[in-house]
Amino acid sequence: MTQPERDVLSTRIADCILGQHESWTRRMFELGRQLRADGGGPVWDLSLGNPSLEPPELWAQAIVETLRDEPAGMHRYMTNSGFLEVREFIAQREGARYGITGLEAHDVTMTVGAAGAINVLLKSIVDDGDRVLVPAPFFSEYEHYCANHGATLVPVPTAPGFELDLDAIEAAITRDPASARILLLNSPNNPTGTIYSAASLDQLAARLTKLALPRPLWVIEDSPYRDLVHDERAATVPSMLGRWPNTVLVTSHSKDLGLAGERIGYLIISPEARGRELLHRAVTFCNRTLGFVNAPALMQRVLPKVLGQPGGRVEVQVYAANCHKMAAGLRELGFELPAPQAGFFLFPRLPPSLRESLGEAADVTLTHQLREQRALVVPGVAFGVPGHLRLAMCVDPPVVDGALDAFRAVCA
């Protein structure tokens, strides 16, 4: 790439995409499209978390009903935080879910997915040079979201089984308390499927309470997989809401309703948050000025007709079966991974023999070897933890079988 060509872009974006930092996941997904077009046979694509299950029938019925009886002005602008009646519904539902009193419509802002919510929050909260701490491994787009707003993403090691390492979190905060602005938690986690336990969140809140910090530390919880728990007997996925006052929960319905392309989500500010009213004003302002303006109107209107209803989510056991089948097959090949708890991702660690034989970039090398077998995965380095692979199991069951055959051809 010549300098005149680079000059059409900002320096930061040019450095990112020309330096191969754009997105391993998206690159592998696009490679899958190319492979499918070459006529060389089926492709076992585990690269992108693109839900394979169609939205529940209830959703389609609600769309038709809403359009048939739509109120005047339904498709016009509304307040930038979303329709009041929808936010009232969300506040009541989330308050009941987490046992929180005092949660109001004013604490809810409807957003363009969880990604839109995180960007709105970062724009509202961080200054240049602020640090956003995140347990590793982590969703790779977080790094780009932070860069959008001048913040620095700081990976924090996790404990065995990808549980929170409280000592590591505290050390990362106290290393430079003045710049520690956000602790970003993703539970259930992408890429590991780990759910942070209630006990670990209690201990985390106790640790944070003891710290004398010069500015409020915000906990942002990114929780789009909370309704895809594999064990239906499991209780609600624990939250820092009610545990740490300066908490904002972010979620979307890309996964539990299979609506990734519709971009509908929301953020919830804890009623105990310092500056609660001011933060609401800020996120509403940033929702508009970042160009989102408001969450899609039709998607907002339909949510109350679907959420919490029988049949109001995709069949999570399809994803659970895929995860457990792939996990069992990989363990037979020597890969190490905890039992999947939620979502549709696996994050297996390469067997010691492969880590030794393939060298320092073993996960990248194995990714390329699997690609030669027409199986697409993402190397762990994209999520801040080399030596692993990220597998998206939101696929049709035959893809699991084909991918396992590819692993056996390369690793057996």
N, C-alpha and C positions, 0 to 999 in steps of 0.2 A: 504494500500500500504506500503510495507516494505521499509526501507531505501536503501537496495541494488537495489531494483527495481527503486526507485526514482533516484538513482545515474546514471542510463543510460541516463538521460536527464539533460539539464542545469537546474540550480536552478530556474531561472525565469520562464521557460516554465513549469516545474513541479509544481511550486506554482500556476501558472495560471490555468492549465487544471485540476489539482487535487483539486484546491480550487473553482471549479465550475465557473470560470471566462472565460471559453473558448468562449462560445457564446450561449446565451439563444436562439437566433434565430435558429442556426444550430441544437441545441439539440431538439427543438420542431419539426423542419423539419425532423430530423432522426426518432423521435417518430412517426411522421405521416407515414413514410415508414413502421414502425413496425405495426401500427394499420391497415394499408391497407392490410397487409399480414395475419392478424389474422382471417379474415373471419367474423368479427363481424358487418359488414355493412359499409356504406359509411363514409368517413372522411371529415370533413369540415375544410380544412387546410388553415388558414390565416396567417401562420407563416413567410414564406420566400418570399421576393420580387422577385420571379422567374416568369418572364413574361409569361402569358398564351397565348398571341397572337403570332402566327407564324410571321416570318419576311415577309415584303411585297413581293408580287410576283416580283416586279421590282428588288429586291435584288437577287432572284434566277436567273432571266434572266441575270443580270449583271455578276454573277459568271460564268454562262455557257459561255457568250460572252468572258469574260476575259480569261478563260481557253482555249477556242477554238482558240483565236488569241493571246495567251500569247507571249510576247517578250522573246527573249533569256535571260536567267539569272534571270527571274522574281522571282525565289524561292531561290536565293542565298542571302548571306549577303549583306546589304547595309550600308550606314552610320548609326550610332546608333540612330540618331534623325529621321530617316525615309526617304522615297523617296522624293527627292526635288520637283518633280512636284505635289505630293500630299500635301506637306506642303505649296507650293505656292497657291494651290486651297483653303486650309483651311484658310490661311492668308487673302486672298481676300474675302472669304465668311464671316469670322468673323469680318473683318474690316468694311464691309458693314452693318453687323448686328448691330454693336454697334456704328457706325459712327466714327471710329477711323482711322486717317490717319497715315501713316508711319509703319503699321504693315507688317512685312516681313516674308518670309519663315523661316528665321533664328530665329524668335521668337516662332516658333511652333516646338514641339517635339512630335512625335507619340509615344504612350505608350501602355502598356498592360492593357487597361482599365483605368478608373479613379483611381482605387486603386493603380495600378502601378505608375501612375503619382504622387499621393500624397506621396507615399513612396520615389520616386525619389526626390521630392522637399524637403521632410523632411531630407533626407540624405544630400542634398546639402546645406541646410540652418541652421539646428539646431546643437547646441553643447549640451553635457551632462548638464542636469539641466535647459535647456531653457524651457519656458512655451509656450504652444499652447492653446490659449483661444478659446472657442467654445460656442455659445449660446446653452442652454439646452431647450428641449431635442435634442439629437444628435445621429447620426449613431454610433452604439456601437463599430464598428471596429476601429473608430478613436483612441480609447484608446490603442489598440494593435499596430496600426501603429506608434503612438508616442513612445511607449515602444521599438519598433524595433530600434529606433535611439537615445535613451537616453533622450527624451524629456518628459515632464509631461503635460498631458491634464488637463486643468482647465475649468470646466463647469461654464458658466456665466448665471445667471437667465434671463429669457425673460419677456416681458410685457404681459398683457392680450392679448389673441388671438395668443400668441407665436410670437409677433412682437419683434423687437430688443429693448432692454432696454439700451439706450445709456449711461445713468448714470452708470449702472452696468458694461458696457464694459470699460468705462473710469476708473472707480474705480479699476477694475481688472488689467488694464494696469499699472496704476500709483502706485499700491500697491508695485510693485517691477519692476520698468522700465527696469532695466538692464537685467532681465531674460525674459521680454515680447518679444517674437520673431515673433509669427505668430498669426493672427486672422483668424480662419477657419470658413468660412461662407458656409452654405449649403442651397441654394435657387434655386428652390422650395425645401422645406425641407423634409427630411426623419427623423422623422416619421410623421410630422404634415400636410404636404402639403401646408404650408404657403409660400407665396412669399414675400420677403422683398421689400417694396415699393421703388420707386425712391426717394420720399421725405425722407424716413428714411436713405437711402444710402447717399443722399446729406448731411444730418445732421451728419451722421457718419464721412464722409470725412472731414467736417468742424471741428469736434471735434479732429480728429486725427491730422489735420494740426496744431492745436494750441499746441499740446503736444511737449515738448522739450525732445526727447528720445535719449539716448546715442548710440543706434544702429537703423538701419532701421527696422521698423515694416512691415512685409509682410502680405498682405491679400491674402489668398488662397480661391478661390471660387470653391466649388464642385457643379457642375450644371448638373448632368446627366438627370434631369427631366424637363429641360427648354423647351423642345418641346412636353411636355405632359400637357399643360395648358388646363383646362376644358372648359374655355370660349374661343372659337376660335376667338372672336372679340378682345381679349386682345392683347395689344401690346407686344413687345419683353420683356421677363423677364429682369428687370433692373440688371445692373452689376456695380461693382466697377471699371471696366476698364473705363478709361476716367475720373474717379472721384478721385482715389487714385493712385499715380504713381507706387508704389511698389505692384502691383496686378498681380497675376497669376491665370488665369481661367483654371479649369480642367473639362473635361467632358468625356463621353463615349457614345457609341451607344448600350449599353446593353438594354436600356429601349425603346427609341424611334424607334429603328429598331428591337427590340426583339432578340438581339444577345448577351445575357449575357454570353453564353459559348464561344463566339469567342474572347472575350477580346481585343476589339479595342477601343482606346480612344486617347486623346492628351492633352497637356497643352499649354497654350498661355501666353507668357510673355508680359506685357504691354511695348509698345515702349518707354514709359516715365520712365521705371524702372531704378533705380540707379544700376549700375553694370550689365546692361542688357546683354552685351556680355559675361561677366564673368559667369553670371548665366546660360546662354545657354551652355557654355562649361561645367559647373558643372553638369547640368542635363543630358547632353549627356554622360558624363563620368559615372555618377551614373546609368543611364539606362543600361549601359554595365556591370558595376562591381557588381550591385545587381543581375545580372544573367538574367535580362530580355533580354539583348542584343539589341533587336529591337522589335517593334510591328509586329504582323503577316503580312507577305508580301502580301498575297492574299487579306486580309481584307483591307489593305491600298489601294491597286489598285482599289478596287471596290467602295470605298467611293465616289469619284467624279462622278461616274456614277449614284449614287442614291440620295445623299443629295440635297435637294431643288427641286427635281423633283416631278411632280404630282404622288401621290401614293408612295412617298419616305419615308413613316413612317407608323407605325401601326395606327390603328383607335382608337384614344385617347378616343372617346366618349363611347367605351365599358367600359373602366376603370372608366370614369366619372360617367356612369350610376350605376355601382357597388357601387362606393363611396357614391353617393347621396342616393341610396336605403338603404344601411347599416346605414348611418348617420341618416336618418329619423327614421328607426326602433329603433336605440339605444336611440334617444332623447325621444321616447315614453316610454322607460324604465327608463328614468331619467338620462341618461348619458349626459355629457356636452362636446360639441366640436364645433369649428367654422366651417363655411361652407368650404368644401374642395375646394381648388383652383387649384391644379395641382398634377401630379403624380398619384400614386395608393395606398397611405397609409392613414389610419385614426389613430388618437391618442386620443380616448375619455377618459374623466375623469370619474371615477366611481361615481355613485350617492352618496350623503352624507350618505344615509342609509347603503349602502354597506361598505363605508369606515369606518363607526362606528361599524357595526356588525362584520366585518371581521378583524378589528384591523390594526396594524401597517403595516403588509405586505399584505394588502388587494388585491393588484394587483396580487401578486404571488398566493395567496389562490384562487382567482377567476380564474386564469389561470388553476389551477389544477381541479377546479370544472367543468370548460368548457371541459377540456380534458376527464372527465368522460362521457360527452355527445358527445364525439368524435369530438369536435371542438378545433382547435389548434390556439392559439394566443401567443403573447409575452408580458410579463409584462413590465410596464413602467420603472421599476427600471433598466432594461437593457439599457435604453436610457437616464439615468441620472435623471428621474423625476418619482418617485413612485406615486402610486395612479391612474395610467393610464394603458391603454392597447394599444399595437401597432397591427393594423390589416392590412394585405397585401391584397388588393382588386384586384390584378391581377390574377383573378380566373374566371372560368366559372360561369355564372349567377346562376345556381342551387346551387352552393356552398354558395352563399350569402344567399339564402333562408334557406338552412340547418343550416348555422351558426346562423342566426337570431332565428330560432326555438330553438337552443341550448341556446342562451342568454335568451330567454323567459322562458325556463324550469328552468334555474338557478336563474334568477333575478326577474321574475314577482311575 
